[in-house]
Amino acid sequence: HLLDSSFIARVFGFPVLSIALAMTIPFAEASKFINHTVSNIGVVKWAFTWTSILSYAIYLIHLTIFDQVRIYFPEQSLPMISIPLALSVTFFVSYLLYKGIEKPFMQMREKLAK
């Protein structure tokens, strides 16, 4: 595949995907369905909240984890196993990074800023 872990995908594909997703934000913001119905579902609100809290740690670690999962579960294996596994490990490690590194440093910053 042309886009699988290639230079083209990492240099051009990811920014294009990011820009495309960013362009959907105004439409989602204006949607009554999203703002009033979906946002009142507890699990959805919880998932969005934690994803936003962990976003920096996810950004830092996701590519490494997905590459490691790809090594242990090559293309011939089922993506039904590798993708959920990579996402689960990414969120778990991101949570550890947030609790163990990011949050303590943010607390230290607040103490030093006083």
VMD Tcl script that draws the C-alpha trace (Angstrom):
set ca {
  {0.00 0.00 0.00}
  {1.20 3.46 -0.88}
  {0.13 5.12 2.37}
  {1.14 2.44 4.91}
  {3.84 3.90 7.16}
  {5.40 5.69 4.23}
  {7.03 9.07 3.96}
  {4.07 10.36 1.93}
  {1.54 9.40 4.60}
  {3.52 10.86 7.47}
  {4.44 14.11 5.76}
  {1.31 14.82 3.74}
  {-1.45 12.42 4.82}
  {-1.58 13.26 8.51}
  {-1.66 17.05 8.03}
  {-4.37 16.72 5.37}
  {-6.41 14.51 7.72}
  {-5.91 17.00 10.57}
  {-6.99 19.93 8.43}
  {-10.03 18.02 7.17}
  {-11.08 17.15 10.72}
  {-10.51 20.73 11.87}
  {-12.77 21.94 9.06}
  {-15.63 19.85 10.48}
  {-15.53 21.61 13.87}
  {-17.65 24.63 12.84}
  {-20.30 22.30 11.40}
  {-20.33 20.16 14.54}
  {-20.50 23.28 16.71}
  {-23.56 24.51 14.83}
  {-25.32 21.14 14.97}
  {-28.24 21.01 17.39}
  {-28.04 17.22 17.36}
  {-24.44 17.23 18.58}
  {-24.79 20.13 21.01}
  {-28.03 19.06 22.68}
  {-28.48 15.34 22.15}
  {-25.04 13.74 21.93}
  {-23.38 16.02 24.50}
  {-25.97 15.00 27.11}
  {-25.05 11.31 26.83}
  {-22.79 10.67 29.82}
  {-20.44 8.18 28.17}
  {-19.90 10.43 25.16}
  {-19.19 13.43 27.36}
  {-16.79 11.37 29.49}
  {-14.98 10.02 26.39}
  {-14.56 13.48 24.85}
  {-13.42 14.97 28.15}
  {-10.74 12.33 28.76}
  {-9.61 12.33 25.13}
  {-9.10 16.09 25.34}
  {-7.25 15.80 28.67}
  {-4.99 13.07 27.31}
  {-4.58 14.59 23.84}
  {-0.98 15.78 24.27}
  {0.16 12.44 25.68}
  {-1.74 10.62 22.91}
  {0.01 12.83 20.35}
  {3.41 12.02 21.84}
  {3.05 8.25 22.09}
  {0.51 7.00 19.52}
  {2.83 6.54 16.56}
  {5.34 4.49 18.55}
  {2.61 2.22 19.92}
  {0.96 1.74 16.54}
  {4.36 0.88 15.01}
  {5.03 -1.68 17.76}
  {1.61 -3.27 17.35}
  {2.21 -3.44 13.60}
  {5.44 -5.38 14.27}
  {3.68 -7.94 16.48}
  {0.52 -8.08 14.36}
  {1.63 -7.83 10.72}
  {-0.69 -6.89 7.88}
  {-1.80 -10.48 7.46}
  {-3.38 -10.49 10.92}
  {-6.83 -9.21 11.59}
  {-7.17 -5.44 11.99}
  {-10.05 -6.25 14.35}
  {-7.35 -7.21 16.88}
  {-4.51 -4.82 16.13}
  {-6.43 -1.53 15.93}
  {-8.40 -1.90 19.19}
  {-5.24 -3.16 20.88}
  {-3.19 -0.18 19.67}
  {-5.91 2.27 20.71}
  {-6.27 0.67 24.14}
  {-2.53 0.66 24.79}
  {-2.26 4.24 23.51}
  {-4.94 5.49 25.90}
  {-3.49 3.49 28.81}
  {0.08 4.73 28.30}
  {-1.22 8.27 27.68}
  {-3.07 8.14 31.00}
  {0.13 7.04 32.76}
  {2.09 9.85 31.09}
  {-0.57 12.37 32.05}
  {-0.77 11.25 35.69}
  {2.95 10.62 36.15}
  {4.56 13.45 34.20}
  {2.24 16.05 32.71}
  {-0.02 16.69 35.72}
  {2.80 16.89 38.32}
  {4.69 19.36 36.12}
  {1.55 21.47 35.64}
  {1.07 21.52 39.43}
  {4.71 22.50 39.91}
  {4.26 25.29 37.34}
  {1.29 26.61 39.28}
  {3.28 26.62 42.54}
  {6.22 28.39 40.91}
  {3.96 30.97 39.26}
  {2.63 32.17 42.64}
}
mol new
graphics top color blue
foreach p $ca { graphics top sphere $p radius 0.5 }
foreach p [lrange $ca 0 end-1] q [lrange $ca 1 end] { graphics top cylinder $p $q radius 0.2 }
display resetview
